[in-house]
């Protein structure tokens, strides 16, 4: 009897260890699922990776699991959380808030006009969101980055309005996916009204009747670009794409092909038409 009890106890312990190990494992990446995507990257003089996460099946697809762990600056993808904080704190009430242009010369001509909140978001208007960051303030920025479970860089008075653009990288593709999953499932401590408005702001103009795209681009001055977001089709997919140019001559491809390459990966997997 004692032997049987010990055997049962050992069996239960072994099973619990196996279950714990399975739960603690990193996401499984199907590295060989995107050969067309990888070949196209190479032909465009680009390198990088994408993760596509099937939320319902709990499966991750990617072409390069090693690249996915590298930390980069978030660039304008941080505008997603920056916008959420502005909404949550009442700095922005709706998409109609106007950012006035006062005649300043900016590196991007499209910023040189009055813009509402959604237009400023999709135009990646840096001066507009620098203004928002200053209105949020250092204390609230640090507090809410922690509450939002977002990777936290060093933030001070000098870099409050540019820490997502300059300095040391602090977010990986893996991090982007983990954060977007919590965003989509509304697991972060924000009001439902904040989530609702962010879904409106993130949405691209309708390009297909079979899926909805909600996403944000990002561009770092040293030849690095992001495209992150959600595609809602038969099931929701969360994705994060990060690209770098192999040489400066391919910089235009980085800007022009982020969205095209992300959709190519979805099509290669058969998730959209």
C-alpha positions as CSV (number, residue, x, y, z in Angstrom):
1,X,0.0,0.0,0.0
2,X,2.8,2.4,1.0
3,X,4.6,1.5,-2.3
4,X,1.4,2.3,-4.3
5,X,1.0,5.6,-2.6
6,X,4.6,6.6,-3.3
7,X,4.2,5.5,-6.9
8,X,1.0,7.6,-7.3
9,X,2.7,10.6,-5.6
10,X,5.7,10.3,-7.9
11,X,3.4,10.0,-10.9
12,X,1.4,13.2,-9.9
13,X,4.7,15.1,-9.3
14,X,6.1,14.0,-12.7
15,X,2.9,15.1,-14.5
16,X,2.9,18.5,-12.7
17,X,6.5,19.1,-13.8
18,X,5.6,18.2,-17.4
19,X,2.6,20.6,-17.4
20,X,4.7,23.3,-15.8
21,X,7.4,22.9,-18.5
22,X,4.9,23.0,-21.3
23,X,3.3,26.2,-19.9
24,X,6.7,27.8,-19.4
25,X,7.9,27.1,-23.0
26,X,8.4,30.0,-25.4
27,X,6.0,30.3,-28.3
28,X,6.5,27.8,-31.0
29,X,7.6,29.4,-34.3
30,X,7.0,27.6,-37.6
31,X,10.2,28.9,-39.2
32,X,9.7,27.2,-42.6
33,X,6.2,28.5,-43.2
34,X,7.3,31.7,-45.0
35,X,9.8,31.0,-47.7
36,X,8.1,33.4,-50.2
37,X,8.1,36.2,-47.6
38,X,11.8,35.6,-46.9
39,X,12.8,35.4,-50.5
40,X,10.9,38.7,-51.2
41,X,12.7,40.4,-48.3
42,X,16.0,39.4,-49.8
43,X,15.1,40.6,-53.3
44,X,14.2,44.0,-51.9
45,X,17.5,44.5,-50.1
46,X,15.8,44.1,-46.7
47,X,16.3,41.8,-43.7
48,X,13.9,41.3,-40.7
49,X,11.1,39.2,-39.4
50,X,7.4,39.0,-38.9
51,X,5.3,37.2,-36.3
52,X,1.7,36.4,-37.0
53,X,-0.2,35.1,-34.0
54,X,-3.5,33.2,-34.5
55,X,-5.3,34.2,-31.3
56,X,-7.9,31.5,-31.4
57,X,-5.6,28.6,-32.3
58,X,-2.8,30.0,-30.0
59,X,-0.2,29.4,-32.7
60,X,2.7,31.7,-33.7
61,X,4.1,31.8,-37.2
62,X,7.4,33.4,-38.1
63,X,10.4,33.3,-40.4
64,X,13.1,34.1,-37.8
65,X,12.7,33.4,-34.1
66,X,16.2,34.7,-33.2
67,X,15.6,38.1,-34.8
68,X,12.3,38.3,-33.0
69,X,14.1,38.7,-29.6
70,X,16.3,41.7,-30.6
71,X,15.4,45.0,-28.9
72,X,14.7,48.0,-31.1
73,X,13.3,51.5,-30.6
74,X,9.5,51.4,-31.1
75,X,9.4,54.6,-33.2
76,X,5.9,55.6,-34.1
77,X,4.4,52.3,-33.0
78,X,4.6,53.9,-29.5
79,X,1.9,56.3,-30.7
80,X,-0.6,53.5,-30.0
81,X,0.1,53.6,-26.3
82,X,0.7,57.4,-26.3
83,X,-2.7,57.8,-27.9
84,X,-4.3,55.5,-25.3
85,X,-2.9,57.5,-22.4
86,X,-4.1,60.7,-23.9
87,X,-7.6,59.3,-24.2
88,X,-7.6,57.6,-20.8
89,X,-6.4,60.9,-19.1
90,X,-9.0,63.0,-21.0
91,X,-6.3,64.9,-22.9
92,X,-8.1,63.7,-26.1
93,X,-11.8,63.3,-26.0
94,X,-12.4,62.0,-29.5
95,X,-10.9,61.8,-33.0
96,X,-11.9,65.5,-33.6
97,X,-9.2,67.1,-31.5
98,X,-7.3,69.4,-33.8
99,X,-3.5,69.9,-33.8
100,X,-2.9,73.4,-35.1
101,X,0.0,74.0,-37.4
102,X,1.7,77.4,-36.9
103,X,3.9,77.6,-39.9
104,X,6.8,75.6,-38.6
105,X,9.0,73.7,-41.1
106,X,9.0,70.0,-40.5
107,X,11.0,67.2,-42.2
108,X,7.8,65.7,-43.4
109,X,5.7,68.0,-45.6
110,X,2.4,66.2,-44.7
111,X,2.8,67.5,-41.1
112,X,2.6,71.1,-42.2
113,X,-1.1,71.5,-41.8
114,X,-3.9,71.3,-39.2
115,X,-4.8,67.7,-38.5
116,X,-7.3,65.9,-36.4
117,X,-6.3,63.1,-34.0
118,X,-6.8,60.2,-36.3
119,X,-5.1,61.9,-39.2
120,X,-2.1,62.8,-37.0
121,X,-1.9,59.2,-35.8
122,X,-1.7,57.7,-39.3
123,X,0.5,60.5,-40.6
124,X,2.9,59.7,-37.7
125,X,2.9,63.4,-36.9
126,X,5.9,63.5,-34.5
127,X,5.3,67.1,-33.3
128,X,1.6,66.3,-32.5
129,X,2.5,63.3,-30.4
130,X,5.4,65.1,-28.8
131,X,2.9,67.6,-27.6
132,X,0.7,64.8,-26.2
133,X,3.7,63.3,-24.4
134,X,4.4,66.7,-22.7
135,X,0.7,67.0,-21.7
136,X,0.8,63.5,-20.2
137,X,3.9,64.4,-18.2
138,X,6.8,62.4,-16.8
139,X,5.0,61.0,-13.7
140,X,1.9,59.8,-15.6
141,X,4.0,58.5,-18.5
142,X,6.1,56.3,-16.1
143,X,3.0,55.3,-14.1
144,X,0.9,54.3,-17.1
145,X,3.7,52.5,-19.0
146,X,4.0,50.3,-15.9
147,X,0.3,49.8,-15.6
148,X,0.1,49.0,-19.3
149,X,2.8,46.3,-19.0
150,X,4.8,48.0,-21.7
151,X,8.6,47.8,-21.8
152,X,9.9,50.8,-19.9
153,X,12.9,52.8,-21.1
154,X,14.7,55.5,-19.1
155,X,12.4,58.6,-19.2
156,X,13.4,62.0,-17.9
157,X,12.7,65.7,-18.6
158,X,15.1,65.8,-21.6
159,X,13.7,62.8,-23.5
160,X,10.0,62.8,-22.4
161,X,8.9,63.8,-25.9
162,X,11.4,61.6,-27.9
163,X,12.4,58.5,-25.9
164,X,10.6,56.3,-28.5
165,X,12.7,57.8,-31.3
166,X,16.2,58.1,-29.8
167,X,18.4,56.1,-27.5
168,X,18.8,52.4,-26.8
169,X,16.2,49.9,-28.2
170,X,13.8,48.5,-25.6
171,X,11.1,46.6,-27.5
172,X,11.3,43.4,-29.6
173,X,8.9,41.8,-32.0
174,X,8.1,39.3,-29.3
175,X,7.3,42.2,-26.9
176,X,5.0,43.9,-29.5
177,X,3.0,40.6,-30.0
178,X,2.7,40.1,-26.2
179,X,1.5,43.6,-25.6
180,X,-0.9,43.6,-28.6
181,X,-2.4,40.4,-27.3
182,X,-3.2,42.0,-24.0
183,X,-4.5,45.1,-25.8
184,X,-6.9,43.0,-28.0
185,X,-8.2,40.9,-25.1
186,X,-8.7,44.1,-23.1
187,X,-6.5,42.8,-20.3
188,X,-4.8,46.2,-19.6
189,X,-6.2,48.7,-17.0
190,X,-8.0,51.0,-19.4
191,X,-11.6,52.0,-19.7
192,X,-13.7,50.2,-22.4
193,X,-14.3,53.6,-24.0
194,X,-10.5,54.0,-24.4
195,X,-10.3,50.6,-26.1
196,X,-13.3,51.4,-28.3
197,X,-11.8,54.7,-29.5
198,X,-8.4,53.2,-30.1
199,X,-9.9,50.5,-32.4
200,X,-11.5,53.3,-34.4
201,X,-8.2,55.2,-34.6
202,X,-6.1,52.1,-35.6
203,X,-8.4,51.1,-38.4
204,X,-7.2,51.6,-42.0
205,X,-9.6,52.5,-44.7
206,X,-11.4,49.5,-46.0
207,X,-9.3,47.7,-48.6
208,X,-11.1,44.3,-48.5
209,X,-14.5,42.9,-47.7
210,X,-12.9,39.8,-46.2
211,X,-10.8,41.4,-43.4
212,X,-10.3,44.5,-41.4
213,X,-6.8,46.0,-40.8
214,X,-6.0,47.9,-37.6
215,X,-2.3,48.9,-37.5
216,X,0.5,51.4,-37.1
217,X,3.8,51.9,-38.9
218,X,7.0,53.1,-37.4
219,X,10.3,54.3,-38.8
220,X,13.7,54.9,-37.2
221,X,16.2,57.2,-38.9
222,X,18.9,54.5,-39.1
223,X,17.0,52.4,-41.6
224,X,14.6,50.4,-39.5
225,X,10.9,50.1,-39.9
226,X,7.9,48.6,-38.1
227,X,4.4,47.6,-39.0
228,X,2.3,46.2,-36.2
229,X,-1.4,45.6,-35.5
230,X,-4.3,43.3,-36.0
231,X,-6.1,41.7,-38.9
232,X,-9.6,40.6,-38.2
233,X,-10.8,38.0,-40.6
234,X,-12.4,34.6,-39.9
235,X,-10.3,34.8,-36.7
236,X,-8.3,37.7,-35.3
237,X,-4.5,37.7,-36.0
238,X,-2.0,39.8,-34.2
239,X,1.1,40.7,-36.1
240,X,4.4,42.6,-35.8
241,X,6.9,43.2,-38.6
242,X,10.3,44.7,-38.2
243,X,12.6,45.4,-41.2
244,X,16.1,46.8,-41.7
245,X,17.8,47.9,-44.9
246,X,20.9,45.9,-45.9
247,X,22.4,49.1,-47.4
248,X,21.2,52.7,-47.6
249,X,20.2,52.4,-51.3
250,X,17.2,50.3,-50.2
251,X,15.8,52.8,-47.8
252,X,12.8,53.6,-50.1
253,X,11.9,49.9,-50.1
254,X,11.8,49.9,-46.3
255,X,9.2,52.7,-46.3
256,X,7.1,51.5,-49.3
257,X,7.0,47.8,-48.7
258,X,6.2,47.4,-44.9
259,X,2.5,47.0,-45.4
260,X,2.8,45.0,-48.6
261,X,5.2,42.5,-47.0
262,X,3.0,42.0,-44.0
263,X,0.0,41.3,-46.2
264,X,2.2,39.0,-48.3
265,X,3.0,36.9,-45.3
266,X,-0.7,36.6,-44.4
267,X,-1.5,35.6,-48.0
268,X,1.3,33.0,-48.0
269,X,-0.2,31.4,-44.9
270,X,-3.6,31.4,-46.5
271,X,-5.1,33.7,-43.9
272,X,-6.3,36.4,-46.3
273,X,-6.9,36.4,-50.0
